[in-house]
Amino acid sequence: MATFSLGKHPHVDLCDLLKLEGWVESGAMAKSLIAEGHVTVNGAVELRKRCKIVAGQVVEFDGNQVTVTA
């Protein structure tokens, strides 16, 4: 399973994570897909575009999965 490191940051916004992982081409596309219910966090559909993703959470989209680490 893929991991995403927060580095020195306490969290990453969900829409930014999708862009950083290369799953979407733009922030607008990420926000639209999140609003339409295509993204899950820890197995639950997440509709908040700027949801703060912290270490230990698992984000899934379109067959891709990433675990966020500190």
PDB file of N, CA, C, O and CB in Angstrom:
ATOM      1  N   MET A   1       0.849  -1.192   0.000  1.00  0.00           N
ATOM      2  CA  MET A   1       0.000   0.000   0.000  1.00  0.00           C
ATOM      3  C   MET A   1       0.885   1.243   0.000  1.00  0.00           C
ATOM      4  O   MET A   1       1.914   1.272   0.675  1.00  0.00           O
ATOM      5  CB  MET A   1      -0.960   0.005   1.229  1.00  0.00           C
ATOM      6  N   ALA A   2       0.501   2.239  -0.732  1.00  0.00           N
ATOM      7  CA  ALA A   2       1.262   3.479  -0.831  1.00  0.00           C
ATOM      8  C   ALA A   2       1.128   4.296   0.453  1.00  0.00           C
ATOM      9  O   ALA A   2       0.138   4.188   1.176  1.00  0.00           O
ATOM     10  CB  ALA A   2       0.791   4.303  -2.041  1.00  0.00           C
ATOM     11  N   THR A   3       2.145   5.114   0.717  1.00  0.00           N
ATOM     12  CA  THR A   3       2.086   6.012   1.872  1.00  0.00           C
ATOM     13  C   THR A   3       2.371   7.433   1.412  1.00  0.00           C
ATOM     14  O   THR A   3       3.029   7.656   0.396  1.00  0.00           O
ATOM     15  CB  THR A   3       3.094   5.579   2.975  1.00  0.00           C
ATOM     16  N   PHE A   4       1.862   8.388   2.181  1.00  0.00           N
ATOM     17  CA  PHE A   4       2.108   9.809   1.934  1.00  0.00           C
ATOM     18  C   PHE A   4       2.595  10.398   3.241  1.00  0.00           C
ATOM     19  O   PHE A   4       1.903  10.315   4.256  1.00  0.00           O
ATOM     20  CB  PHE A   4       0.818  10.556   1.407  1.00  0.00           C
ATOM     21  N   SER A   5       3.779  10.992   3.229  1.00  0.00           N
ATOM     22  CA  SER A   5       4.349  11.559   4.445  1.00  0.00           C
ATOM     23  C   SER A   5       3.982  13.032   4.587  1.00  0.00           C
ATOM     24  O   SER A   5       4.131  13.816   3.649  1.00  0.00           O
ATOM     25  CB  SER A   5       5.869  11.391   4.448  1.00  0.00           C
ATOM     26  N   LEU A   6       3.504  13.393   5.765  1.00  0.00           N
ATOM     27  CA  LEU A   6       3.160  14.786   6.045  1.00  0.00           C
ATOM     28  C   LEU A   6       4.403  15.635   6.258  1.00  0.00           C
ATOM     29  O   LEU A   6       4.334  16.863   6.203  1.00  0.00           O
ATOM     30  CB  LEU A   6       2.260  14.872   7.269  1.00  0.00           C
ATOM     31  N   GLY A   7       5.532  14.994   6.498  1.00  0.00           N
ATOM     32  CA  GLY A   7       6.749  15.752   6.770  1.00  0.00           C
ATOM     33  C   GLY A   7       6.585  16.535   8.063  1.00  0.00           C
ATOM     34  O   GLY A   7       6.255  15.965   9.103  1.00  0.00           O
ATOM     35  N   LYS A   8       6.812  17.823   7.998  1.00  0.00           N
ATOM     36  CA  LYS A   8       6.707  18.669   9.194  1.00  0.00           C
ATOM     37  C   LYS A   8       5.320  19.274   9.372  1.00  0.00           C
ATOM     38  O   LYS A   8       5.089  20.031  10.315  1.00  0.00           O
ATOM     39  CB  LYS A   8       7.732  19.778   9.131  1.00  0.00           C
ATOM     40  N   HIS A   9       4.398  18.944   8.471  1.00  0.00           N
ATOM     41  CA  HIS A   9       3.061  19.527   8.524  1.00  0.00           C
ATOM     42  C   HIS A   9       2.131  18.669   9.391  1.00  0.00           C
ATOM     43  O   HIS A   9       2.268  17.446   9.408  1.00  0.00           O
ATOM     44  CB  HIS A   9       2.484  19.674   7.101  1.00  0.00           C
ATOM     45  N   PRO A  10       1.189  19.291  10.109  1.00  0.00           N
ATOM     46  CA  PRO A  10       0.268  18.522  10.957  1.00  0.00           C
ATOM     47  C   PRO A  10      -0.837  17.823  10.176  1.00  0.00           C
ATOM     48  O   PRO A  10      -1.411  16.844  10.653  1.00  0.00           O
ATOM     49  CB  PRO A  10      -0.353  19.429  11.981  1.00  0.00           C
ATOM     50  N   HIS A  11      -1.140  18.322   8.972  1.00  0.00           N
ATOM     51  CA  HIS A  11      -2.216  17.743   8.161  1.00  0.00           C
ATOM     52  C   HIS A  11      -2.058  18.178   6.703  1.00  0.00           C
ATOM     53  O   HIS A  11      -1.226  19.024   6.374  1.00  0.00           O
ATOM     54  CB  HIS A  11      -3.610  18.168   8.709  1.00  0.00           C
ATOM     55  N   VAL A  12      -2.879  17.576   5.841  1.00  0.00           N
ATOM     56  CA  VAL A  12      -2.954  17.992   4.437  1.00  0.00           C
ATOM     57  C   VAL A  12      -4.443  18.025   4.076  1.00  0.00           C
ATOM     58  O   VAL A  12      -5.199  17.141   4.480  1.00  0.00           O
ATOM     59  CB  VAL A  12      -2.131  17.009   3.475  1.00  0.00           C
ATOM     60  N   ASP A  13      -4.860  19.034   3.322  1.00  0.00           N
ATOM     61  CA  ASP A  13      -6.254  19.095   2.887  1.00  0.00           C
ATOM     62  C   ASP A  13      -6.512  17.957   1.904  1.00  0.00           C
ATOM     63  O   ASP A  13      -5.648  17.617   1.096  1.00  0.00           O
ATOM     64  CB  ASP A  13      -6.584  20.478   2.237  1.00  0.00           C
ATOM     65  N   LEU A  14      -7.699  17.377   1.981  1.00  0.00           N
ATOM     66  CA  LEU A  14      -8.045  16.238   1.133  1.00  0.00           C
ATOM     67  C   LEU A  14      -7.875  16.562  -0.352  1.00  0.00           C
ATOM     68  O   LEU A  14      -7.304  15.763  -1.095  1.00  0.00           O
ATOM     69  CB  LEU A  14      -9.479  15.799   1.406  1.00  0.00           C
ATOM     70  N   CYS A  15      -8.358  17.712  -0.786  1.00  0.00           N
ATOM     71  CA  CYS A  15      -8.251  18.061  -2.213  1.00  0.00           C
ATOM     72  C   CYS A  15      -6.788  18.191  -2.634  1.00  0.00           C
ATOM     73  O   CYS A  15      -6.440  17.843  -3.762  1.00  0.00           O
ATOM     74  CB  CYS A  15      -9.002  19.380  -2.506  1.00  0.00           C
ATOM     75  N   ASP A  16      -5.929  18.686  -1.742  1.00  0.00           N
ATOM     76  CA  ASP A  16      -4.508  18.801  -2.056  1.00  0.00           C
ATOM     77  C   ASP A  16      -3.844  17.431  -2.131  1.00  0.00           C
ATOM     78  O   ASP A  16      -2.967  17.210  -2.966  1.00  0.00           O
ATOM     79  CB  ASP A  16      -3.803  19.668  -1.014  1.00  0.00           C
ATOM     80  N   LEU A  17      -4.256  16.516  -1.267  1.00  0.00           N
ATOM     81  CA  LEU A  17      -3.685  15.168  -1.276  1.00  0.00           C
ATOM     82  C   LEU A  17      -3.938  14.474  -2.615  1.00  0.00           C
ATOM     83  O   LEU A  17      -3.050  13.815  -3.157  1.00  0.00           O
ATOM     84  CB  LEU A  17      -4.273  14.330  -0.126  1.00  0.00           C
ATOM     85  N   LEU A  18      -5.141  14.624  -3.140  1.00  0.00           N
ATOM     86  CA  LEU A  18      -5.460  14.009  -4.428  1.00  0.00           C
ATOM     87  C   LEU A  18      -4.547  14.554  -5.529  1.00  0.00           C
ATOM     88  O   LEU A  18      -4.103  13.807  -6.401  1.00  0.00           O
ATOM     89  CB  LEU A  18      -6.937  14.255  -4.791  1.00  0.00           C
ATOM     90  N   LYS A  19      -4.270  15.856  -5.482  1.00  0.00           N
ATOM     91  CA  LYS A  19      -3.375  16.463  -6.469  1.00  0.00           C
ATOM     92  C   LYS A  19      -1.938  15.986  -6.261  1.00  0.00           C
ATOM     93  O   LYS A  19      -1.263  15.617  -7.222  1.00  0.00           O
ATOM     94  CB  LYS A  19      -3.443  18.001  -6.384  1.00  0.00           C
ATOM     95  N   LEU A  20      -1.476  15.993  -5.034  1.00  0.00           N
ATOM     96  CA  LEU A  20      -0.095  15.605  -4.729  1.00  0.00           C
ATOM     97  C   LEU A  20       0.186  14.150  -5.091  1.00  0.00           C
ATOM     98  O   LEU A  20       1.301  13.805  -5.485  1.00  0.00           O
ATOM     99  CB  LEU A  20       0.196  15.829  -3.253  1.00  0.00           C
ATOM    100  N   GLU A  21      -0.825  13.306  -4.956  1.00  0.00           N
ATOM    101  CA  GLU A  21      -0.664  11.893  -5.313  1.00  0.00           C
ATOM    102  C   GLU A  21      -0.751  11.673  -6.832  1.00  0.00           C
ATOM    103  O   GLU A  21      -0.467  10.579  -7.321  1.00  0.00           O
ATOM    104  CB  GLU A  21      -1.730  11.048  -4.601  1.00  0.00           C
ATOM    105  N   GLY A  22      -1.143  12.716  -7.570  1.00  0.00           N
ATOM    106  CA  GLY A  22      -1.258  12.594  -9.017  1.00  0.00           C
ATOM    107  C   GLY A  22      -2.528  11.887  -9.470  1.00  0.00           C
ATOM    108  O   GLY A  22      -2.622  11.439 -10.612  1.00  0.00           O
ATOM    109  N   TRP A  23      -3.494  11.789  -8.580  1.00  0.00           N
ATOM    110  CA  TRP A  23      -4.753  11.106  -8.901  1.00  0.00           C
ATOM    111  C   TRP A  23      -5.672  11.980  -9.732  1.00  0.00           C
ATOM    112  O   TRP A  23      -6.537  11.466 -10.442  1.00  0.00           O
ATOM    113  CB  TRP A  23      -5.466  10.684  -7.626  1.00  0.00           C
ATOM    114  N   VAL A  24      -5.499  13.300  -9.657  1.00  0.00           N
ATOM    115  CA  VAL A  24      -6.299  14.247 -10.441  1.00  0.00           C
ATOM    116  C   VAL A  24      -5.365  15.279 -11.050  1.00  0.00           C
ATOM    117  O   VAL A  24      -4.238  15.465 -10.590  1.00  0.00           O
ATOM    118  CB  VAL A  24      -7.395  14.937  -9.561  1.00  0.00           C
ATOM    119  N   GLU A  25      -5.848  15.951 -12.095  1.00  0.00           N
ATOM    120  CA  GLU A  25      -5.013  16.930 -12.786  1.00  0.00           C
ATOM    121  C   GLU A  25      -5.088  18.327 -12.192  1.00  0.00           C
ATOM    122  O   GLU A  25      -4.174  19.132 -12.376  1.00  0.00           O
ATOM    123  CB  GLU A  25      -5.401  16.989 -14.223  1.00  0.00           C
ATOM    124  N   SER A  26      -6.181  18.623 -11.473  1.00  0.00           N
ATOM    125  CA  SER A  26      -6.338  19.975 -10.950  1.00  0.00           C
ATOM    126  C   SER A  26      -7.099  19.968  -9.635  1.00  0.00           C
ATOM    127  O   SER A  26      -7.774  19.000  -9.285  1.00  0.00           O
ATOM    128  CB  SER A  26      -7.055  20.858 -11.964  1.00  0.00           C
ATOM    129  N   GLY A  27      -6.970  21.085  -8.913  1.00  0.00           N
ATOM    130  CA  GLY A  27      -7.704  21.238  -7.672  1.00  0.00           C
ATOM    131  C   GLY A  27      -9.197  21.260  -7.913  1.00  0.00           C
ATOM    132  O   GLY A  27      -9.967  20.730  -7.111  1.00  0.00           O
ATOM    133  N   ALA A  28      -9.613  21.866  -9.007  1.00  0.00           N
ATOM    134  CA  ALA A  28     -11.042  21.932  -9.324  1.00  0.00           C
ATOM    135  C   ALA A  28     -11.605  20.529  -9.553  1.00  0.00           C
ATOM    136  O   ALA A  28     -12.715  20.218  -9.121  1.00  0.00           O
ATOM    137  CB  ALA A  28     -11.282  22.816 -10.571  1.00  0.00           C
ATOM    138  N   MET A  29     -10.831  19.689 -10.234  1.00  0.00           N
ATOM    139  CA  MET A  29     -11.266  18.316 -10.479  1.00  0.00           C
ATOM    140  C   MET A  29     -11.356  17.553  -9.151  1.00  0.00           C
ATOM    141  O   MET A  29     -12.303  16.800  -8.925  1.00  0.00           O
ATOM    142  CB  MET A  29     -10.294  17.600 -11.457  1.00  0.00           C
ATOM    143  N   ALA A  30     -10.370  17.752  -8.283  1.00  0.00           N
ATOM    144  CA  ALA A  30     -10.377  17.086  -6.976  1.00  0.00           C
ATOM    145  C   ALA A  30     -11.608  17.491  -6.178  1.00  0.00           C
ATOM    146  O   ALA A  30     -12.290  16.635  -5.615  1.00  0.00           O
ATOM    147  CB  ALA A  30      -9.097  17.423  -6.186  1.00  0.00           C
ATOM    148  N   LYS A  31     -11.897  18.780  -6.124  1.00  0.00           N
ATOM    149  CA  LYS A  31     -13.042  19.270  -5.353  1.00  0.00           C
ATOM    150  C   LYS A  31     -14.350  18.719  -5.895  1.00  0.00           C
ATOM    151  O   LYS A  31     -15.246  18.369  -5.126  1.00  0.00           O
ATOM    152  CB  LYS A  31     -13.077  20.796  -5.363  1.00  0.00           C
ATOM    153  N   SER A  32     -14.463  18.642  -7.205  1.00  0.00           N
ATOM    154  CA  SER A  32     -15.673  18.125  -7.824  1.00  0.00           C
ATOM    155  C   SER A  32     -15.870  16.648  -7.484  1.00  0.00           C
ATOM    156  O   SER A  32     -16.972  16.237  -7.119  1.00  0.00           O
ATOM    157  CB  SER A  32     -15.620  18.319  -9.342  1.00  0.00           C
ATOM    158  N   LEU A  33     -14.813  15.856  -7.602  1.00  0.00           N
ATOM    159  CA  LEU A  33     -14.909  14.427  -7.317  1.00  0.00           C
ATOM    160  C   LEU A  33     -15.216  14.160  -5.848  1.00  0.00           C
ATOM    161  O   LEU A  33     -15.962  13.237  -5.521  1.00  0.00           O
ATOM    162  CB  LEU A  33     -13.617  13.728  -7.708  1.00  0.00           C
ATOM    163  N   ILE A  34     -14.641  14.969  -4.969  1.00  0.00           N
ATOM    164  CA  ILE A  34     -14.925  14.827  -3.532  1.00  0.00           C
ATOM    165  C   ILE A  34     -16.399  15.145  -3.274  1.00  0.00           C
ATOM    166  O   ILE A  34     -17.087  14.395  -2.581  1.00  0.00           O
ATOM    167  CB  ILE A  34     -14.002  15.766  -2.682  1.00  0.00           C
ATOM    168  N   ALA A  35     -16.882  16.257  -3.833  1.00  0.00           N
ATOM    169  CA  ALA A  35     -18.275  16.678  -3.631  1.00  0.00           C
ATOM    170  C   ALA A  35     -19.269  15.645  -4.162  1.00  0.00           C
ATOM    171  O   ALA A  35     -20.382  15.528  -3.650  1.00  0.00           O
ATOM    172  CB  ALA A  35     -18.520  18.024  -4.311  1.00  0.00           C
ATOM    173  N   GLU A  36     -18.861  14.893  -5.197  1.00  0.00           N
ATOM    174  CA  GLU A  36     -19.734  13.879  -5.787  1.00  0.00           C
ATOM    175  C   GLU A  36     -19.679  12.550  -5.040  1.00  0.00           C
ATOM    176  O   GLU A  36     -20.382  11.605  -5.399  1.00  0.00           O
ATOM    177  CB  GLU A  36     -19.362  13.660  -7.234  1.00  0.00           C
ATOM    178  N   GLY A  37     -18.842  12.477  -3.997  1.00  0.00           N
ATOM    179  CA  GLY A  37     -18.803  11.275  -3.166  1.00  0.00           C
ATOM    180  C   GLY A  37     -17.909  10.163  -3.673  1.00  0.00           C
ATOM    181  O   GLY A  37     -18.141   8.997  -3.354  1.00  0.00           O
ATOM    182  N   HIS A  38     -16.891  10.492  -4.457  1.00  0.00           N
ATOM    183  CA  HIS A  38     -16.007   9.473  -5.028  1.00  0.00           C
ATOM    184  C   HIS A  38     -14.787   9.156  -4.164  1.00  0.00           C
ATOM    185  O   HIS A  38     -14.002   8.273  -4.508  1.00  0.00           O
ATOM    186  CB  HIS A  38     -15.546   9.917  -6.380  1.00  0.00           C
ATOM    187  N   VAL A  39     -14.618   9.870  -3.042  1.00  0.00           N
ATOM    188  CA  VAL A  39     -13.429   9.699  -2.206  1.00  0.00           C
ATOM    189  C   VAL A  39     -13.847   9.220  -0.818  1.00  0.00           C
ATOM    190  O   VAL A  39     -14.817   9.712  -0.242  1.00  0.00           O
ATOM    191  CB  VAL A  39     -12.624  11.027  -2.107  1.00  0.00           C
ATOM    192  N   THR A  40     -13.088   8.239  -0.286  1.00  0.00           N
ATOM    193  CA  THR A  40     -13.358   7.793   1.079  1.00  0.00           C
ATOM    194  C   THR A  40     -12.138   8.044   1.959  1.00  0.00           C
ATOM    195  O   THR A  40     -10.994   8.017   1.505  1.00  0.00           O
ATOM    196  CB  THR A  40     -13.741   6.296   1.101  1.00  0.00           C
ATOM    197  N   VAL A  41     -12.428   8.289   3.232  1.00  0.00           N
ATOM    198  CA  VAL A  41     -11.399   8.432   4.255  1.00  0.00           C
ATOM    199  C   VAL A  41     -11.728   7.420   5.341  1.00  0.00           C
ATOM    200  O   VAL A  41     -12.804   7.465   5.938  1.00  0.00           O
ATOM    201  CB  VAL A  41     -11.330   9.907   4.829  1.00  0.00           C
ATOM    202  N   ASN A  42     -10.802   6.510   5.593  1.00  0.00           N
ATOM    203  CA  ASN A  42     -11.010   5.425   6.566  1.00  0.00           C
ATOM    204  C   ASN A  42     -12.287   4.645   6.253  1.00  0.00           C
ATOM    205  O   ASN A  42     -13.003   4.227   7.163  1.00  0.00           O
ATOM    206  CB  ASN A  42     -11.078   5.992   7.999  1.00  0.00           C
ATOM    207  N   GLY A  43     -12.567   4.452   4.967  1.00  0.00           N
ATOM    208  CA  GLY A  43     -13.697   3.639   4.545  1.00  0.00           C
ATOM    209  C   GLY A  43     -15.036   4.344   4.462  1.00  0.00           C
ATOM    210  O   GLY A  43     -16.020   3.742   4.032  1.00  0.00           O
ATOM    211  N   ALA A  44     -15.098   5.611   4.865  1.00  0.00           N
ATOM    212  CA  ALA A  44     -16.356   6.370   4.824  1.00  0.00           C
ATOM    213  C   ALA A  44     -16.264   7.469   3.761  1.00  0.00           C
ATOM    214  O   ALA A  44     -15.230   8.121   3.618  1.00  0.00           O
ATOM    215  CB  ALA A  44     -16.677   6.987   6.221  1.00  0.00           C
ATOM    216  N   VAL A  45     -17.351   7.663   3.025  1.00  0.00           N
ATOM    217  CA  VAL A  45     -17.373   8.718   2.006  1.00  0.00           C
ATOM    218  C   VAL A  45     -17.156  10.069   2.681  1.00  0.00           C
ATOM    219  O   VAL A  45     -17.800  10.382   3.682  1.00  0.00           O
ATOM    220  CB  VAL A  45     -18.720   8.707   1.212  1.00  0.00           C
ATOM    221  N   GLU A  46     -16.248  10.860   2.127  1.00  0.00           N
ATOM    222  CA  GLU A  46     -15.934  12.187   2.666  1.00  0.00           C
ATOM    223  C   GLU A  46     -16.321  13.235   1.628  1.00  0.00           C
ATOM    224  O   GLU A  46     -15.836  13.209   0.497  1.00  0.00           O
ATOM    225  CB  GLU A  46     -14.414  12.305   3.044  1.00  0.00           C
ATOM    226  N   LEU A  47     -17.204  14.161   2.024  1.00  0.00           N
ATOM    227  CA  LEU A  47     -17.689  15.191   1.103  1.00  0.00           C
ATOM    228  C   LEU A  47     -17.054  16.559   1.339  1.00  0.00           C
ATOM    229  O   LEU A  47     -17.283  17.485   0.561  1.00  0.00           O
ATOM    230  CB  LEU A  47     -19.183  15.311   1.221  1.00  0.00           C
ATOM    231  N   ARG A  48     -16.262  16.697   2.396  1.00  0.00           N
ATOM    232  CA  ARG A  48     -15.617  17.983   2.696  1.00  0.00           C
ATOM    233  C   ARG A  48     -14.318  18.103   1.901  1.00  0.00           C
ATOM    234  O   ARG A  48     -13.385  17.323   2.092  1.00  0.00           O
ATOM    235  CB  ARG A  48     -15.337  18.123   4.225  1.00  0.00           C
ATOM    236  N   LYS A  49     -14.272  19.083   1.014  1.00  0.00           N
ATOM    237  CA  LYS A  49     -13.117  19.252   0.127  1.00  0.00           C
ATOM    238  C   LYS A  49     -11.838  19.559   0.897  1.00  0.00           C
ATOM    239  O   LYS A  49     -10.758  19.094   0.533  1.00  0.00           O
ATOM    240  CB  LYS A  49     -13.386  20.361  -0.873  1.00  0.00           C
ATOM    241  N   ARG A  50     -11.965  20.334   1.949  1.00  0.00           N
ATOM    242  CA  ARG A  50     -10.797  20.757   2.725  1.00  0.00           C
ATOM    243  C   ARG A  50     -10.662  19.973   4.030  1.00  0.00           C
ATOM    244  O   ARG A  50     -10.058  20.452   4.990  1.00  0.00           O
ATOM    245  CB  ARG A  50     -10.883  22.249   3.027  1.00  0.00           C
ATOM    246  N   CYS A  51     -11.227  18.769   4.059  1.00  0.00           N
ATOM    247  CA  CYS A  51     -11.095  17.906   5.231  1.00  0.00           C
ATOM    248  C   CYS A  51      -9.613  17.760   5.568  1.00  0.00           C
ATOM    249  O   CYS A  51      -8.799  17.474   4.690  1.00  0.00           O
ATOM    250  CB  CYS A  51     -11.751  16.508   4.981  1.00  0.00           C
ATOM    251  N   LYS A  52      -9.267  17.955   6.833  1.00  0.00           N
ATOM    252  CA  LYS A  52      -7.873  17.856   7.265  1.00  0.00           C
ATOM    253  C   LYS A  52      -7.501  16.382   7.436  1.00  0.00           C
ATOM    254  O   LYS A  52      -8.023  15.702   8.321  1.00  0.00           O
ATOM    255  CB  LYS A  52      -7.642  18.642   8.594  1.00  0.00           C
ATOM    256  N   ILE A  53      -6.609  15.901   6.596  1.00  0.00           N
ATOM    257  CA  ILE A  53      -6.167  14.512   6.657  1.00  0.00           C
ATOM    258  C   ILE A  53      -4.897  14.464   7.516  1.00  0.00           C
ATOM    259  O   ILE A  53      -3.923  15.168   7.249  1.00  0.00           O
ATOM    260  CB  ILE A  53      -5.908  13.924   5.211  1.00  0.00           C
ATOM    261  N   VAL A  54      -4.930  13.618   8.554  1.00  0.00           N
ATOM    262  CA  VAL A  54      -3.813  13.521   9.489  1.00  0.00           C
ATOM    263  C   VAL A  54      -3.194  12.129   9.431  1.00  0.00           C
ATOM    264  O   VAL A  54      -3.738  11.220   8.804  1.00  0.00           O
ATOM    265  CB  VAL A  54      -4.277  13.842  10.923  1.00  0.00           C
ATOM    266  N   ALA A  55      -2.053  11.975  10.091  1.00  0.00           N
ATOM    267  CA  ALA A  55      -1.338  10.699  10.109  1.00  0.00           C
ATOM    268  C   ALA A  55      -2.247   9.586  10.623  1.00  0.00           C
ATOM    269  O   ALA A  55      -2.993   9.765  11.586  1.00  0.00           O
ATOM    270  CB  ALA A  55      -0.069  10.801  10.982  1.00  0.00           C
ATOM    271  N   GLY A  56      -2.168   8.446   9.966  1.00  0.00           N
ATOM    272  CA  GLY A  56      -2.956   7.285  10.363  1.00  0.00           C
ATOM    273  C   GLY A  56      -4.216   7.087   9.541  1.00  0.00           C
ATOM    274  O   GLY A  56      -4.825   6.018   9.590  1.00  0.00           O
ATOM    275  N   GLN A  57      -4.614   8.102   8.787  1.00  0.00           N
ATOM    276  CA  GLN A  57      -5.822   7.977   7.980  1.00  0.00           C
ATOM    277  C   GLN A  57      -5.501   7.339   6.623  1.00  0.00           C
ATOM    278  O   GLN A  57      -4.398   7.483   6.096  1.00  0.00           O
ATOM    279  CB  GLN A  57      -6.480   9.358   7.782  1.00  0.00           C
ATOM    280  N   VAL A  58      -6.489   6.632   6.076  1.00  0.00           N
ATOM    281  CA  VAL A  58      -6.357   5.978   4.782  1.00  0.00           C
ATOM    282  C   VAL A  58      -7.343   6.625   3.811  1.00  0.00           C
ATOM    283  O   VAL A  58      -8.541   6.689   4.085  1.00  0.00           O
ATOM    284  CB  VAL A  58      -6.607   4.438   4.897  1.00  0.00           C
ATOM    285  N   VAL A  59      -6.835   7.099   2.687  1.00  0.00           N
ATOM    286  CA  VAL A  59      -7.664   7.763   1.682  1.00  0.00           C
ATOM    287  C   VAL A  59      -7.722   6.867   0.448  1.00  0.00           C
ATOM    288  O   VAL A  59      -6.703   6.340   0.000  1.00  0.00           O
ATOM    289  CB  VAL A  59      -7.100   9.187   1.322  1.00  0.00           C
ATOM    290  N   GLU A  60      -8.943   6.700  -0.100  1.00  0.00           N
ATOM    291  CA  GLU A  60      -9.123   5.880  -1.297  1.00  0.00           C
ATOM    292  C   GLU A  60      -9.881   6.661  -2.358  1.00  0.00           C
ATOM    293  O   GLU A  60     -10.806   7.418  -2.063  1.00  0.00           O
ATOM    294  CB  GLU A  60      -9.866   4.574  -0.958  1.00  0.00           C
ATOM    295  N   PHE A  61      -9.457   6.454  -3.616  1.00  0.00           N
ATOM    296  CA  PHE A  61     -10.121   7.077  -4.747  1.00  0.00           C
ATOM    297  C   PHE A  61      -9.815   6.285  -6.007  1.00  0.00           C
ATOM    298  O   PHE A  61      -8.650   6.028  -6.311  1.00  0.00           O
ATOM    299  CB  PHE A  61      -9.684   8.548  -4.903  1.00  0.00           C
ATOM    300  N   ASP A  62     -10.831   5.903  -6.728  1.00  0.00           N
ATOM    301  CA  ASP A  62     -10.690   5.287  -8.047  1.00  0.00           C
ATOM    302  C   ASP A  62      -9.709   4.113  -8.059  1.00  0.00           C
ATOM    303  O   ASP A  62      -8.877   4.000  -8.958  1.00  0.00           O
ATOM    304  CB  ASP A  62     -10.242   6.325  -9.045  1.00  0.00           C
ATOM    305  N   GLY A  63      -9.813   3.248  -7.061  1.00  0.00           N
ATOM    306  CA  GLY A  63      -8.947   2.083  -6.990  1.00  0.00           C
ATOM    307  C   GLY A  63      -7.583   2.332  -6.396  1.00  0.00           C
ATOM    308  O   GLY A  63      -6.786   1.405  -6.248  1.00  0.00           O
ATOM    309  N   ASN A  64      -7.306   3.575  -6.053  1.00  0.00           N
ATOM    310  CA  ASN A  64      -6.027   3.932  -5.428  1.00  0.00           C
ATOM    311  C   ASN A  64      -6.227   4.067  -3.923  1.00  0.00           C
ATOM    312  O   ASN A  64      -7.293   4.477  -3.464  1.00  0.00           O
ATOM    313  CB  ASN A  64      -5.457   5.256  -6.029  1.00  0.00           C
ATOM    314  N   GLN A  65      -5.196   3.720  -3.161  1.00  0.00           N
ATOM    315  CA  GLN A  65      -5.290   3.838  -1.711  1.00  0.00           C
ATOM    316  C   GLN A  65      -3.940   4.348  -1.181  1.00  0.00           C
ATOM    317  O   GLN A  65      -2.879   3.918  -1.633  1.00  0.00           O
ATOM    318  CB  GLN A  65      -5.678   2.458  -1.055  1.00  0.00           C
ATOM    319  N   VAL A  66      -4.004   5.266  -0.223  1.00  0.00           N
ATOM    320  CA  VAL A  66      -2.776   5.776   0.370  1.00  0.00           C
ATOM    321  C   VAL A  66      -2.985   5.936   1.875  1.00  0.00           C
ATOM    322  O   VAL A  66      -4.035   6.396   2.325  1.00  0.00           O
ATOM    323  CB  VAL A  66      -2.357   7.128  -0.283  1.00  0.00           C
ATOM    324  N   THR A  67      -1.970   5.548   2.640  1.00  0.00           N
ATOM    325  CA  THR A  67      -1.977   5.719   4.089  1.00  0.00           C
ATOM    326  C   THR A  67      -1.112   6.935   4.403  1.00  0.00           C
ATOM    327  O   THR A  67       0.020   7.041   3.931  1.00  0.00           O
ATOM    328  CB  THR A  67      -1.453   4.426   4.835  1.00  0.00           C
ATOM    329  N   VAL A  68      -1.650   7.845   5.198  1.00  0.00           N
ATOM    330  CA  VAL A  68      -0.922   9.070   5.549  1.00  0.00           C
ATOM    331  C   VAL A  68      -0.069   8.799   6.786  1.00  0.00           C
ATOM    332  O   VAL A  68      -0.550   8.260   7.782  1.00  0.00           O
ATOM    333  CB  VAL A  68      -1.909  10.262   5.804  1.00  0.00           C
ATOM    334  N   THR A  69       1.202   9.181   6.703  1.00  0.00           N
ATOM    335  CA  THR A  69       2.140   8.989   7.819  1.00  0.00           C
ATOM    336  C   THR A  69       2.700  10.327   8.262  1.00  0.00           C
ATOM    337  O   THR A  69       2.683  11.309   7.520  1.00  0.00           O
ATOM    338  CB  THR A  69       3.290   8.035   7.418  1.00  0.00           C
ATOM    339  N   ALA A  70       3.194  10.342   9.485  1.00  0.00           N
ATOM    340  CA  ALA A  70       3.766  11.579  10.052  1.00  0.00           C
ATOM    341  C   ALA A  70       5.119  11.885   9.425  1.00  0.00           C
ATOM    342  O   ALA A  70       5.750  12.883   9.774  1.00  0.00           O
ATOM    343  CB  ALA A  70       3.914  11.461  11.587  1.00  0.00           C
TER     344      ALA A  70
END
